[in-house]
Amino acid sequence: MLVLTRKSNESLKLGDDITITVVEIKGGSVRLGIEAPATMRIFRKELYDKIRKENLLSANVMEDEFAKINKSLGPK
């Protein structure tokens, strides 16, 4: 993990297209501004993890259902 120190209104670049700026530091919270292409999806990590978990659960159900269909359509 790369750890950087930034002050309020300072930024960092990720590649050519992404800029992250420290907007405000207040108490134990840091507000970040992110400039990125509109096609890039940006999520809080806890939300990303939840979406990923739900997608995996959905994929497993679909695989099970697909296997049942294949079995029922297979050679008799």
N, C-alpha and C positions, 0 to 999 in steps of 0.2 A: 504494500500500500504506500502510495506517495502521500506525504503529509506536507502541506504548504501553510504558511502564515500569511494572511491577508488582512488589511485594515478596511474599515468602511470606505466605500467608493473605489476600492481596488478590484482588479479583475484577474482572471486567468483564462487562457485559451485552450480549447480542446480541438486540435486540428485547425483547419482554416475557417470552419463554419460555425463553431460554437464558442460563445463568450459567456462566462459566469462571473457576475459582479456581486460583491458583498454590498447590499443595499443598506442594511441596518444591523447593528449589534445591540441587543437590549436584554439585560439580565442573562439568562441562560439560553437565549434564542438568537439565531442568526437568520436574517432574511436575505435570500439570494435572488438575483434577477438572472434569467437565462435567455440569451439570444441564440436561437437555433433555427434551422430551416423549418418551415411549416409542416413538412412531410415527416419530421422526426417526432415520434411520440415520447413524451416525458412524463414519468410517473414518480410519485413518492415510492420509496422502496417497499414499504409495508403494503401499499396498494398493488404494486407490481407482483409481489410475492403471492398475494391473494388471487390475482387474475391468473397467474401461472398455475397455481394449485387447482383452481376451478377448470382451467383448460385441460390439465392432465386428467382430472376426474372425468370430464366430458369425453375425452379421447378414449379412456378405458371403457366407458359404457359403450361407446360406438364400436370399439373393437369386439366386445362381447356380443353385441347385437349382430355385427357383421359375421362373426363366426357362426352364430345360430342360423342366419339366413343361408350362408354357404352350406352348412350341414343339411338343411332342409331341401336345398336345390341340388345337392350332389347326386351322384349316381345311385340308382335304387337297386 
